[in-house]
């Protein structure tokens, strides 16, 4: 099995590590800039791990690189994913990505007929959220029959929070701010509607020492689910989890205009408030020694009163130096690629992870990596 991972950042390197440590696959890790490898990959270099410099904007070189690989896993920014999926399908390779942008997913869906004719699958939105949380939600809907309410909660958090935000960057501050400023699609009365990000706070309780977290609307986590389950589910929503008080502060920052991307004149210099905010705050929220955790809860209620819930608390892997966010996101992508090659991803064609991935096998694969989903049914 030959696997190609595009992107050598946190999620790409975690994806490569999972492939190398759980299978006998030969892995190519490719990026425009290949810096020093994280220590957890060093032992594989020169054996089953090959490094390749490539600019994914160069279609000819990228297409040539894809040739000979069974599957491509994209851990590069979402806006490259349509073109990369197209190249993979043309080359006869399976493709999966971390997704997160519904417009790109819709573009990828236009590749369905070609993917079917090529006998390959394109599985999108395969990270944590969207990704893992959606697979669990779809499994819960299948278990209860007619679902009335589907609620998804996910948060990447520091194990040792520090004020004032009680937050540390686990991937990208710019990406987090997108979620705080972009309207969120939910399902209300069976119809997709938009709600304001950072709104409708509620408490979600986890075992100590995590305890009570606050949950609020953010964009992107449901992916295409509001349209897939239109008129089938009365209520469906995705909320981000943070330590209490975070949403209040971020809402005030947003309302003061500090997250605006409109240019202002400041003493004769044009500045973008959002860029200034990121430049000032980003260094303060990066905690190189800070260990993180991922909290997840999915709650599904059926029309007949039946319920199923999924819970997860995953923590930083101190042995390998791999964050919980890297484990739950990068490993999820790697599992998807493996399942595609094994034929457990719904067959040829284009689909989001929640429609193609075999949930039982996926949950088992996570457990084998120490990512244990607790399931309760009543």
C-alpha positions in Angstrom: 0.0 0.0 0.0 1.4 3.4 -1.0 -0.1 6.5 0.6 0.5 10.1 -0.2 0.0 12.8 2.5 -0.1 16.4 1.3 0.9 18.9 3.9 3.6 18.5 6.5 2.0 20.6 9.2 0.6 19.3 12.5 -2.3 17.3 10.9 -0.3 16.0 8.0 2.6 14.7 10.1 0.2 13.1 12.5 -1.6 11.5 9.6 1.7 10.2 8.3 2.7 8.9 11.7 -0.5 7.0 12.0 -0.1 5.3 8.6 3.5 4.4 9.4 2.8 3.1 12.9 -0.4 1.1 12.3 0.2 -0.3 8.8 3.1 -1.6 6.6 2.4 1.2 4.1 5.0 3.2 2.3 4.2 6.9 2.9 5.2 9.9 0.9 4.9 13.2 2.8 4.8 16.2 0.5 4.8 19.9 1.0 6.0 23.2 -0.6 8.3 23.8 2.3 9.6 20.7 4.1 11.2 21.8 7.3 12.7 19.6 10.0 10.7 16.5 10.7 9.1 16.1 14.2 10.8 13.6 16.3 8.0 11.1 16.1 8.7 10.7 12.4 12.5 10.5 12.4 12.7 6.7 12.9 10.7 6.1 9.7 12.7 8.4 7.4 14.6 6.6 4.7 12.7 3.4 5.3 9.0 3.6 4.6 8.8 7.4 4.7 9.8 9.5 1.7 9.8 13.3 1.7 8.9 15.1 -1.4 8.9 18.8 -2.1 5.9 19.9 -4.3 3.8 23.0 -4.8 0.2 21.7 -5.0 -0.6 24.6 -7.3 1.6 23.0 -9.9 -0.9 20.6 -11.4 1.5 18.7 -13.7 4.0 17.9 -10.9 1.3 17.1 -8.4 -0.4 14.8 -10.8 2.9 13.1 -11.5 3.4 12.7 -7.7 0.0 11.1 -7.2 0.7 8.5 -9.8 1.5 5.1 -8.2 -0.2 5.9 -4.9 -3.3 4.1 -3.7 -4.7 7.0 -1.8 -4.1 10.7 -1.3 -4.8 12.4 2.1 -4.9 16.2 2.0 -3.9 18.2 5.0 -3.3 21.4 3.1 -5.7 24.4 3.3 -9.2 23.6 2.2 -9.2 25.9 -0.9 -6.8 23.5 -2.7 -9.0 20.4 -2.2 -11.2 20.6 -5.3 -8.3 20.7 -7.6 -6.4 18.0 -5.7 -9.5 15.8 -5.7 -9.8 16.2 -9.4 -6.1 15.3 -10.0 -6.4 12.2 -7.7 -9.5 11.0 -9.5 -7.8 11.5 -12.9 -4.9 9.4 -11.6 -7.1 6.7 -10.3 -6.3 7.2 -6.6 -8.6 7.5 -3.7 -8.8 11.0 -2.1 -9.7 12.3 1.3 -9.3 15.7 3.1 -9.9 17.6 6.3 -12.5 19.7 4.5 -14.4 22.4 6.5 -15.8 24.4 3.6 -19.2 23.5 2.2 -18.8 25.4 -1.1 -15.6 23.3 -1.8 -17.5 20.1 -1.0 -20.2 21.0 -3.5 -17.6 21.5 -6.1 -16.1 18.1 -5.3 -19.5 16.5 -5.7 -19.3 17.3 -9.4 -16.5 14.7 -9.6 -18.8 11.9 -8.7 -19.4 10.4 -12.1 -15.7 10.4 -13.0 -14.8 8.9 -9.6 -17.3 6.1 -10.2 -15.9 5.4 -13.6 -12.4 5.3 -12.2 -13.4 3.0 -9.4 -12.1 5.4 -6.7 -13.7 7.2 -3.8 -13.5 10.8 -2.7 -14.3 11.2 1.0 -14.4 14.7 2.2 -14.6 16.3 5.7 -12.6 13.6 7.4 -11.0 15.4 10.4 -12.5 15.9 13.8 -15.2 18.5 13.1 -16.3 18.1 10.4 -15.4 14.4 10.4 -15.4 12.3 13.5 -18.3 14.1 15.1 -20.5 13.8 12.0 -19.8 10.1 11.6 -20.9 9.6 15.2 -24.0 11.8 14.7 -25.1 9.8 11.5 -24.5 6.6 13.5 -26.7 7.9 16.3 -29.5 8.8 13.8 -29.4 5.3 12.4 -29.6 3.8 15.8 -32.7 5.7 17.0 -34.6 5.5 13.8 -36.6 8.7 13.4 -34.4 11.4 15.1 -35.9 14.5 16.7 -32.8 16.2 18.0 -29.1 15.9 17.1 -26.6 18.0 19.0 -22.8 17.9 18.3 -20.2 19.5 20.6 -16.5 19.6 20.1 -13.6 21.6 21.7 -9.9 21.7 21.5 -8.7 23.0 24.9 -5.6 23.5 27.1 -5.3 21.0 29.9 -4.2 23.9 32.1 -6.2 27.0 31.0 -4.7 30.5 31.6 -6.8 33.7 31.7 -8.2 35.8 30.1 -9.3 33.5 27.3 -8.5 30.1 28.9 -7.5 29.0 25.4 -4.4 28.0 23.5 -3.9 27.7 19.7 -4.2 24.1 18.6 -4.1 24.8 14.8 -4.7 28.4 13.6 -6.0 31.5 15.3 -7.1 32.8 11.9 -9.2 29.7 11.4 -10.7 29.9 14.9 -11.7 33.6 14.2 -13.5 32.5 11.0 -15.7 30.2 13.1 -16.4 33.1 15.5 -17.4 35.5 12.7 -19.2 33.3 10.1 -22.9 32.5 10.5 -23.6 28.8 11.5 -26.0 26.6 9.6 -28.3 24.5 11.8 -31.6 22.7 11.4 -34.7 24.1 13.0 -38.2 22.7 12.4 -36.7 20.4 9.8 -35.2 23.3 7.7 -31.6 24.6 7.4 -31.3 28.1 8.9 -28.5 30.4 9.9 -27.7 31.5 13.4 -25.2 33.9 14.9 -21.9 32.5 15.9 -21.0 32.7 19.7 -24.8 32.6 20.4 -27.1 30.4 22.5 -24.7 29.4 25.3 -25.3 26.2 27.2 -23.4 24.1 29.7 -22.0 20.6 28.8 -20.6 18.6 31.7 -17.6 16.3 31.4 -16.0 14.2 34.1 -13.5 16.0 36.5 -11.1 17.6 36.2 -12.6 19.0 33.0 -16.0 19.7 34.5 -18.5 22.1 33.0 -17.7 23.7 29.6 -19.7 26.3 27.7 -21.0 25.6 24.2 -21.9 28.1 21.5 -22.6 28.1 17.8 -19.7 28.2 15.4 -19.6 27.7 11.6 -18.5 24.6 9.6 -18.9 21.7 12.0 -22.1 20.3 10.5 -20.7 20.4 6.9 -23.5 19.4 4.5 -25.6 17.6 7.2 -28.3 20.4 7.4 -29.2 19.7 3.8 -28.7 15.9 3.9 -31.2 15.6 6.8 -33.6 18.4 5.8 -37.2 17.3 6.7 -35.8 14.2 8.4 -34.6 15.7 11.7 -36.4 18.5 13.6 -33.3 20.0 15.3 -29.7 19.7 14.5 -26.8 21.9 15.6 -23.1 22.0 16.1 -21.5 24.0 19.0 -17.9 24.6 20.0 -16.8 23.9 23.6 -14.7 26.3 25.6 -14.0 27.0 29.3 -16.7 29.2 30.8 -16.3 32.9 30.0 -14.6 32.6 26.7 -17.6 33.3 24.5 -18.5 36.5 26.4 -15.0 37.9 25.9 -14.8 37.0 22.2 -18.3 38.4 21.6 -17.2 41.7 23.0 -14.0 41.7 20.9 -16.0 41.0 17.8 -18.7 43.6 18.5 -16.0 46.2 19.1 -14.8 45.7 15.5 -11.5 44.1 16.3 -12.2 41.1 14.1 -13.3 43.2 11.1 -11.5 42.7 7.8 -12.4 46.2 6.6 -9.4 48.5 6.2 -9.1 51.5 8.5 -7.0 54.6 8.4 -4.9 54.8 11.6 -2.8 57.9 11.7 -2.2 57.8 8.0 -1.6 54.1 7.8 -4.1 51.6 6.4 -4.6 48.7 8.7 -7.0 45.7 9.0 -8.2 45.3 12.6 -8.4 41.5 12.3 -4.7 41.3 11.1 -3.6 43.6 14.0 -5.6 41.4 16.4 -4.0 38.2 15.2 -0.5 39.7 15.2 -0.9 40.9 18.8 -2.7 37.9 20.2 -1.3 34.9 18.3 2.1 34.9 20.2 0.3 35.0 23.6 -1.9 32.0 22.8 0.9 29.8 21.5 2.0 27.5 24.3 4.8 25.3 23.0 4.9 23.4 26.3 1.1 23.5 26.8 -0.6 20.1 26.7 -4.1 20.0 25.2 -7.2 17.9 25.3 -10.1 17.4 23.0 -13.7 17.1 24.4 -16.5 15.7 22.3 -20.1 15.0 22.9 -22.8 13.9 20.4 -26.4 13.5 21.7 -29.2 12.1 19.5 -32.8 11.8 20.6 -35.3 9.7 18.8 -39.0 10.3 18.2 -39.8 7.2 20.3 -37.9 8.6 23.2 -34.8 6.5 22.6 -31.4 8.3 23.0 -27.8 7.6 22.2 -24.8 9.7 23.2 -21.1 9.6 22.3 -18.4 11.1 24.5 -14.7 11.5 24.2 -11.9 13.1 26.2 -8.6 12.7 24.5 -5.3 14.1 25.8 -1.9 15.1 24.6 0.4 12.1 23.9 3.5 12.9 26.0 5.3 9.8 24.8 5.4 11.0 21.2 4.8 14.7 21.6 1.5 14.6 19.6 -1.3 16.8 20.6 -4.9 15.6 21.2 -6.0 17.8 18.2 -3.4 16.1 16.0 -4.5 12.7 17.2 -8.2 13.2 16.7 -7.8 15.1 13.4 -4.7 13.6 11.7 -5.4 10.0 12.8 -9.0 10.4 11.6 -7.8 11.3 8.1 -5.4 8.4 8.1 -8.1 6.0 9.1 -10.2 7.2 6.3 -7.5 6.7 3.8 -6.9 3.1 5.0 -10.7 2.4 4.9 -10.9 3.7 1.4 -8.1 1.3 0.2 -9.8 -1.6 2.1 -13.2 -0.8 0.5 -14.9 0.3 3.7 -15.7 3.9 2.6 -19.0 3.4 0.7 -17.5 2.4 -2.7 -16.6 4.6 -5.7 -17.9 8.1 -5.8 -17.8 11.4 -3.9 -19.4 11.7 -0.4 -18.8 13.3 3.0 -17.3 11.0 5.7 -20.6 10.6 7.5 -22.2 9.1 4.5 -19.5 6.6 3.5 -17.4 5.6 6.5 -18.4 2.4 8.4 -19.0 3.8 11.8 -18.4 0.6 13.8 -15.1 -0.1 12.0 -14.1 3.6 12.5 -14.9 3.6 16.2 -12.9 0.4 16.6 -9.9 1.9 14.7 -10.0 4.9 17.0 -10.0 2.7 20.1 -7.0 0.8 18.8 -5.2 4.2 18.9 -6.3 4.9 22.4 -9.0 7.3 21.2 -12.0 5.8 23.1 -15.5 6.8 22.3 -17.9 6.1 25.1 -21.4 5.2 23.9 -24.6 5.2 26.0 -28.0 4.1 24.8 -31.4 4.2 26.4 
